């Protein structure tokens, strides 16, 4: 799986819905830092 492509996809959808990373994080009950990591393709591997 290409983490960068997935991150770009998440960012595009979030922006289409006019949500900030913080807004999306609140809806998913996670931190905005986690959303940022997803969008940048950062993993713990």
C-alpha distance matrix in Angstrom:
0.0 3.8 6.0 8.9 8.5 8.1 11.0 13.0 12.8 14.1 16.7 17.8 18.5 20.2 22.4 23.3 24.6 26.4 25.1 24.9 22.3 25.2 25.9 22.4 22.4 25.9 24.8 22.0 24.4 22.2 23.0 22.5 21.2 18.2 17.5 18.0 15.5 12.8 14.0 14.1 10.6 12.7 11.9 14.5 13.0
3.8 0.0 3.8 5.5 5.5 6.4 8.7 10.2 10.9 12.6 14.5 15.6 17.0 18.6 20.3 21.5 23.2 24.6 23.5 23.1 20.6 23.8 24.7 21.5 21.7 25.3 24.6 22.1 24.5 22.1 22.3 21.2 19.8 17.3 16.3 16.1 13.8 11.4 11.7 11.4 8.2 11.0 11.3 14.4 13.4
6.0 3.8 0.0 3.8 5.5 5.1 6.0 8.6 9.8 10.5 12.2 14.2 15.4 16.3 18.2 19.9 21.3 22.4 20.8 20.1 17.4 20.4 21.6 18.5 18.4 22.1 21.7 19.2 21.3 18.7 18.7 17.6 16.0 13.6 12.7 12.5 10.1 7.7 8.4 8.1 4.7 7.5 8.2 11.7 11.6
8.9 5.5 3.8 0.0 3.8 5.4 5.0 6.2 8.6 9.9 10.5 12.2 14.3 15.3 16.4 18.3 20.2 20.9 19.7 18.8 16.5 19.9 21.2 18.4 18.8 22.6 22.4 20.4 22.6 20.0 19.4 17.6 16.1 14.4 12.9 11.8 10.2 8.3 7.2 6.4 4.6 8.2 10.3 14.0 14.2
8.5 5.5 5.5 3.8 0.0 3.8 5.4 5.1 6.1 8.7 9.8 10.5 12.4 14.2 15.3 16.4 18.6 19.8 19.2 19.0 17.2 20.8 21.4 18.4 19.4 23.0 22.2 20.4 23.2 21.0 20.9 19.1 18.3 16.3 14.2 13.8 12.8 10.1 8.7 9.3 7.9 11.6 13.3 17.0 17.0
8.1 6.4 5.1 5.4 3.8 0.0 3.8 5.5 5.0 6.2 8.6 9.9 10.7 12.2 14.2 15.4 16.8 18.4 17.3 17.3 15.2 18.4 18.8 15.5 16.4 19.9 18.9 16.9 19.7 17.8 18.1 16.7 16.2 13.7 11.6 12.2 11.2 7.8 7.4 9.2 7.4 10.9 12.0 15.6 16.0
11.0 8.7 6.0 5.0 5.4 3.8 0.0 3.8 5.4 5.1 6.2 8.6 10.0 10.5 12.2 14.2 15.6 16.4 15.0 14.4 12.1 15.5 16.4 13.5 14.2 17.9 17.5 15.8 18.3 16.0 15.7 13.7 13.2 11.2 8.9 8.7 8.2 5.2 3.7 5.8 5.5 8.9 10.9 14.6 15.8
13.0 10.2 8.6 6.2 5.1 5.5 3.8 0.0 3.8 5.5 5.1 6.1 8.7 9.8 10.5 12.2 14.3 15.1 14.5 14.3 12.9 16.6 17.2 14.7 16.1 19.6 19.1 18.0 20.7 18.7 18.2 15.8 15.6 14.3 11.3 10.8 11.2 8.7 5.9 7.7 8.4 11.9 14.4 18.2 19.2
12.8 10.9 9.8 8.6 6.1 5.0 5.4 3.8 0.0 3.8 5.4 5.1 6.2 8.5 9.9 10.6 12.6 14.2 13.9 14.5 13.5 17.0 16.7 13.8 15.7 18.9 17.6 16.6 19.8 18.4 18.6 16.6 17.0 15.2 12.0 12.6 13.1 9.9 8.0 10.7 10.7 14.2 16.0 19.7 20.6
14.1 12.6 10.5 9.9 8.7 6.2 5.1 5.5 3.8 0.0 3.8 5.5 5.3 6.1 8.6 10.0 10.9 12.3 11.1 11.6 10.1 13.4 13.2 10.1 11.9 15.1 14.0 13.0 16.1 14.7 15.0 13.1 13.9 12.0 8.7 10.0 10.9 7.8 6.4 9.9 10.3 13.2 14.9 18.3 19.9
16.7 14.5 12.2 10.5 9.8 8.6 6.2 5.1 5.4 3.8 0.0 3.8 5.5 5.1 6.1 8.6 10.0 10.4 9.5 9.4 8.5 12.2 12.4 10.2 12.2 15.3 14.9 14.5 17.3 15.7 15.2 12.4 13.3 12.5 8.8 8.9 10.9 8.7 5.9 9.1 10.9 13.6 16.1 19.5 21.4
17.8 15.6 14.2 12.2 10.5 9.9 8.6 6.1 5.1 5.5 3.8 0.0 3.8 5.5 5.2 6.1 8.7 9.7 10.2 11.2 11.4 14.9 14.3 12.3 15.0 17.7 16.7 16.8 19.9 18.8 18.6 15.9 17.1 16.2 12.5 12.7 14.6 12.2 9.4 12.3 13.7 16.9 19.3 22.9 24.4
18.5 17.0 15.4 14.3 12.4 10.7 10.0 8.7 6.2 5.3 5.5 3.8 0.0 3.8 5.5 5.1 6.4 8.7 8.9 10.9 11.2 14.2 12.8 10.4 13.5 15.8 14.1 14.4 17.8 17.4 17.8 15.6 17.4 16.1 12.4 13.7 15.6 12.8 10.9 14.4 15.4 18.3 20.2 23.5 25.2
20.2 18.6 16.3 15.3 14.2 12.2 10.5 9.8 8.5 6.1 5.1 5.5 3.8 0.0 3.8 5.5 5.3 6.3 5.4 7.1 7.7 10.5 9.2 7.2 10.5 12.6 11.6 12.3 15.3 14.8 14.9 12.4 14.6 13.9 10.1 11.5 14.0 11.9 10.1 13.6 15.3 17.6 19.6 22.8 24.9
22.4 20.3 18.2 16.4 15.3 14.2 12.2 10.5 9.9 8.6 6.1 5.2 5.5 3.8 0.0 3.8 5.3 4.7 5.7 7.3 9.0 12.0 10.8 10.1 13.3 15.2 14.6 15.7 18.5 17.9 17.4 14.4 16.5 16.4 12.6 13.0 15.9 14.3 11.6 14.6 16.8 19.3 21.8 25.1 27.3
23.3 21.5 19.9 18.3 16.4 15.4 14.2 12.2 10.6 10.0 8.6 6.1 5.1 5.5 3.8 0.0 3.8 5.4 7.7 10.4 12.3 14.9 13.0 12.0 15.6 17.1 15.7 17.1 20.3 20.2 20.2 17.5 19.8 19.3 15.5 16.4 19.0 16.8 14.4 17.6 19.3 22.1 24.4 27.8 29.6
24.6 23.2 21.3 20.2 18.6 16.8 15.6 14.3 12.6 10.9 10.0 8.7 6.4 5.3 5.3 3.8 0.0 3.8 5.5 9.1 11.2 13.0 10.4 9.7 13.5 14.4 12.7 14.6 17.7 18.2 18.5 16.2 19.0 18.5 14.9 16.4 19.2 17.2 15.4 18.8 20.5 22.9 24.8 27.9 30.1
26.4 24.6 22.4 20.9 19.8 18.4 16.4 15.1 14.2 12.3 10.4 9.7 8.7 6.3 4.7 5.4 3.8 0.0 3.8 6.8 9.9 11.5 9.3 9.8 13.4 14.1 13.4 15.7 18.1 18.3 17.9 15.2 18.0 18.3 14.7 15.6 18.9 17.6 15.4 18.5 20.8 22.9 25.2 28.2 30.7
25.1 23.5 20.8 19.7 19.2 17.3 15.0 14.5 13.9 11.1 9.5 10.2 8.9 5.4 5.7 7.7 5.5 3.8 0.0 3.8 6.5 7.8 5.6 6.3 9.6 10.5 10.2 12.3 14.6 14.6 14.2 11.6 14.7 14.9 11.6 12.9 16.2 15.1 13.5 16.7 18.9 20.6 22.6 25.4 28.1
24.9 23.1 20.1 18.8 19.0 17.3 14.4 14.3 14.5 11.6 9.4 11.2 10.9 7.1 7.3 10.4 9.1 6.8 3.8 0.0 3.8 5.2 5.0 6.4 8.5 9.9 10.9 12.6 14.0 13.3 12.0 8.8 11.8 12.8 9.7 10.3 13.9 13.7 12.0 14.7 17.4 18.6 20.8 23.4 26.4
22.3 20.6 17.4 16.5 17.2 15.2 12.1 12.9 13.5 10.1 8.5 11.4 11.2 7.7 9.0 12.3 11.2 9.9 6.5 3.8 0.0 3.8 5.5 5.3 6.1 8.6 10.1 10.6 11.9 10.3 8.8 5.5 8.2 9.0 6.1 6.9 10.4 10.4 9.4 12.0 14.5 15.2 17.3 19.7 22.8
25.2 23.8 20.4 19.9 20.8 18.4 15.5 16.6 17.0 13.4 12.2 14.9 14.2 10.5 12.0 14.9 13.0 11.5 7.8 5.2 3.8 0.0 3.8 5.5 5.0 6.2 8.7 9.9 10.1 9.1 7.4 4.8 8.4 9.8 8.1 9.3 12.6 13.0 12.7 15.1 17.4 17.6 19.2 21.1 24.5
25.9 24.7 21.6 21.2 21.4 18.8 16.4 17.2 16.7 13.2 12.4 14.3 12.8 9.2 10.8 13.0 10.4 9.3 5.6 5.0 5.5 3.8 0.0 3.8 5.4 5.2 6.4 8.8 9.9 10.2 9.8 8.0 11.8 12.3 10.0 11.9 15.1 14.7 14.3 17.3 19.3 19.9 21.4 23.5 26.7
22.4 21.5 18.5 18.4 18.4 15.5 13.5 14.7 13.8 10.1 10.2 12.3 10.4 7.2 10.1 12.0 9.7 9.8 6.3 6.4 5.3 5.5 3.8 0.0 3.8 5.4 5.2 6.3 8.5 8.5 9.0 7.6 10.9 10.3 7.6 10.4 13.0 11.9 11.9 15.2 16.6 17.6 18.8 21.0 23.9
22.4 21.7 18.4 18.8 19.4 16.4 14.2 16.1 15.7 11.9 12.2 15.0 13.5 10.5 13.3 15.6 13.5 13.4 9.6 8.5 6.1 5.0 5.4 3.8 0.0 3.8 5.4 5.1 5.8 5.0 5.4 5.1 8.4 7.7 6.4 9.4 11.6 11.2 12.1 14.9 16.2 16.3 17.1 18.8 22.0
25.9 25.3 22.1 22.6 23.0 19.9 17.9 19.6 18.9 15.1 15.3 17.7 15.8 12.6 15.2 17.1 14.4 14.1 10.5 9.9 8.6 6.2 5.2 5.4 3.8 0.0 3.8 5.4 5.0 6.3 7.2 7.8 11.3 11.1 10.2 13.0 15.3 14.9 15.8 18.7 20.0 20.0 20.6 22.0 25.3
24.8 24.6 21.7 22.4 22.2 18.9 17.5 19.1 17.6 14.0 14.9 16.7 14.1 11.6 14.6 15.7 12.7 13.4 10.2 10.9 10.1 8.7 6.4 5.2 5.4 3.8 0.0 3.8 5.6 7.9 10.0 10.5 13.8 12.7 11.2 14.5 16.6 15.3 16.2 19.5 20.4 20.9 21.3 23.0 25.9
22.0 22.1 19.2 20.4 20.4 16.9 15.8 18.0 16.6 13.0 14.5 16.8 14.4 12.3 15.7 17.1 14.6 15.7 12.3 12.6 10.6 9.9 8.8 6.3 5.1 5.4 3.8 0.0 3.8 5.5 8.5 9.8 12.4 10.4 9.6 13.3 14.5 13.1 14.7 17.8 18.1 18.4 18.3 19.8 22.6
24.4 24.5 21.3 22.6 23.2 19.7 18.3 20.7 19.8 16.1 17.3 19.9 17.8 15.3 18.5 20.3 17.7 18.1 14.6 14.0 11.9 10.1 9.9 8.5 5.8 5.0 5.6 3.8 0.0 3.8 7.0 9.5 11.9 10.4 10.8 14.2 15.2 14.7 16.7 19.3 19.7 19.3 19.0 19.8 22.9
22.2 22.1 18.7 20.0 21.0 17.8 16.0 18.7 18.4 14.7 15.7 18.8 17.4 14.8 17.9 20.2 18.2 18.3 14.6 13.3 10.3 9.1 10.2 8.5 5.0 6.3 7.9 5.5 3.8 0.0 3.8 6.7 8.4 6.8 8.0 11.0 11.8 11.8 14.0 16.2 16.6 15.8 15.6 16.4 19.7
23.0 22.3 18.7 19.4 20.9 18.1 15.7 18.2 18.6 15.0 15.2 18.6 17.8 14.9 17.4 20.2 18.5 17.9 14.2 12.0 8.8 7.4 9.8 9.0 5.4 7.2 10.0 8.5 7.0 3.8 0.0 3.8 5.2 5.3 6.9 8.9 10.1 11.2 13.0 14.6 15.7 14.6 15.0 15.8 19.4
22.5 21.2 17.6 17.6 19.1 16.7 13.7 15.8 16.6 13.1 12.4 15.9 15.6 12.4 14.4 17.5 16.2 15.2 11.6 8.8 5.5 4.8 8.0 7.6 5.1 7.8 10.5 9.8 9.5 6.7 3.8 0.0 3.8 5.3 5.1 6.2 8.7 9.9 10.6 12.4 14.2 13.6 15.0 16.5 20.0
21.2 19.8 16.0 16.1 18.3 16.2 13.2 15.6 17.0 13.9 13.3 17.1 17.4 14.6 16.5 19.8 19.0 18.0 14.7 11.8 8.2 8.4 11.8 10.9 8.4 11.3 13.8 12.4 11.9 8.4 5.2 3.8 0.0 3.8 5.4 5.0 6.2 8.7 9.9 10.5 12.2 10.8 12.2 13.5 17.0
18.2 17.3 13.6 14.4 16.3 13.7 11.2 14.3 15.2 12.0 12.5 16.2 16.1 13.9 16.4 19.3 18.5 18.3 14.9 12.8 9.0 9.8 12.3 10.3 7.7 11.1 12.7 10.4 10.4 6.8 5.3 5.3 3.8 0.0 3.8 5.4 5.1 6.3 8.7 9.9 10.5 9.3 9.9 11.4 14.8
17.5 16.3 12.7 12.9 14.2 11.6 8.9 11.3 12.0 8.7 8.8 12.5 12.4 10.1 12.6 15.5 14.9 14.7 11.6 9.7 6.1 8.1 10.0 7.6 6.4 10.2 11.2 9.6 10.8 8.0 6.9 5.1 5.4 3.8 0.0 3.8 5.4 5.1 6.2 8.6 9.9 10.1 11.5 13.9 16.9
18.0 16.1 12.5 11.8 13.8 12.2 8.7 10.8 12.6 10.0 8.9 12.7 13.7 11.5 13.0 16.4 16.4 15.6 12.9 10.3 6.9 9.3 11.9 10.4 9.4 13.0 14.5 13.3 14.2 11.0 8.9 6.2 5.0 5.4 3.8 0.0 3.8 5.4 5.2 6.2 8.6 8.6 11.0 13.6 16.5
15.5 13.8 10.1 10.2 12.8 11.2 8.2 11.2 13.1 10.9 10.9 14.6 15.6 14.0 15.9 19.0 19.2 18.9 16.2 13.9 10.4 12.6 15.1 13.0 11.6 15.3 16.6 14.5 15.2 11.8 10.1 8.7 6.2 5.1 5.4 3.8 0.0 3.8 5.4 5.1 6.0 5.0 7.2 9.9 12.7
12.8 11.4 7.7 8.3 10.1 7.8 5.2 8.7 9.9 7.8 8.7 12.2 12.8 11.9 14.3 16.8 17.2 17.6 15.1 13.7 10.4 13.0 14.7 11.9 11.2 14.9 15.3 13.1 14.7 11.8 11.2 9.9 8.7 6.3 5.1 5.4 3.8 0.0 3.8 5.5 5.1 6.1 7.7 10.9 13.1
14.0 11.7 8.4 7.2 8.7 7.4 3.7 5.9 8.0 6.4 5.9 9.4 10.9 10.1 11.6 14.4 15.4 15.4 13.5 12.0 9.4 12.7 14.3 11.9 12.1 15.8 16.2 14.7 16.7 14.0 13.0 10.6 9.9 8.7 6.2 5.2 5.4 3.8 0.0 3.8 5.5 7.8 10.4 13.9 15.9
14.1 11.4 8.1 6.4 9.3 9.2 5.8 7.7 10.7 9.9 9.1 12.3 14.4 13.6 14.6 17.6 18.8 18.5 16.7 14.7 12.0 15.1 17.3 15.2 14.9 18.7 19.5 17.8 19.3 16.2 14.6 12.4 10.5 9.9 8.6 6.2 5.1 5.5 3.8 0.0 3.8 5.5 9.0 12.5 14.2
10.6 8.2 4.7 4.6 7.9 7.4 5.5 8.4 10.7 10.3 10.9 13.7 15.4 15.3 16.8 19.3 20.5 20.8 18.9 17.4 14.5 17.4 19.3 16.6 16.2 20.0 20.4 18.1 19.7 16.6 15.7 14.2 12.2 10.5 9.9 8.6 6.0 5.1 5.5 3.8 0.0 3.8 6.4 10.2 11.3
12.7 11.0 7.5 8.2 11.6 10.9 8.9 11.9 14.2 13.2 13.6 16.9 18.3 17.6 19.3 22.1 22.9 22.9 20.6 18.6 15.2 17.6 19.9 17.6 16.3 20.0 20.9 18.4 19.3 15.8 14.6 13.6 10.8 9.3 10.1 8.6 5.0 6.1 7.8 5.5 3.8 0.0 3.8 7.0 8.8
11.9 11.3 8.2 10.3 13.3 12.0 10.9 14.4 16.0 14.9 16.1 19.3 20.2 19.6 21.8 24.4 24.8 25.2 22.6 20.8 17.3 19.2 21.4 18.8 17.1 20.6 21.3 18.3 19.0 15.6 15.0 15.0 12.2 9.9 11.5 11.0 7.2 7.7 10.4 9.0 6.4 3.8 0.0 3.8 5.6
14.5 14.4 11.7 14.0 17.0 15.6 14.6 18.2 19.7 18.3 19.5 22.9 23.5 22.8 25.1 27.8 27.9 28.2 25.4 23.4 19.7 21.1 23.5 21.0 18.8 22.0 23.0 19.8 19.8 16.4 15.8 16.5 13.5 11.4 13.9 13.6 9.9 10.9 13.9 12.5 10.2 7.0 3.8 0.0 3.8
13.0 13.4 11.6 14.2 17.0 16.0 15.8 19.2 20.6 19.9 21.4 24.4 25.2 24.9 27.3 29.6 30.1 30.7 28.1 26.4 22.8 24.5 26.7 23.9 22.0 25.3 25.9 22.6 22.9 19.7 19.4 20.0 17.0 14.8 16.9 16.5 12.7 13.1 15.9 14.2 11.3 8.8 5.6 3.8 0.0
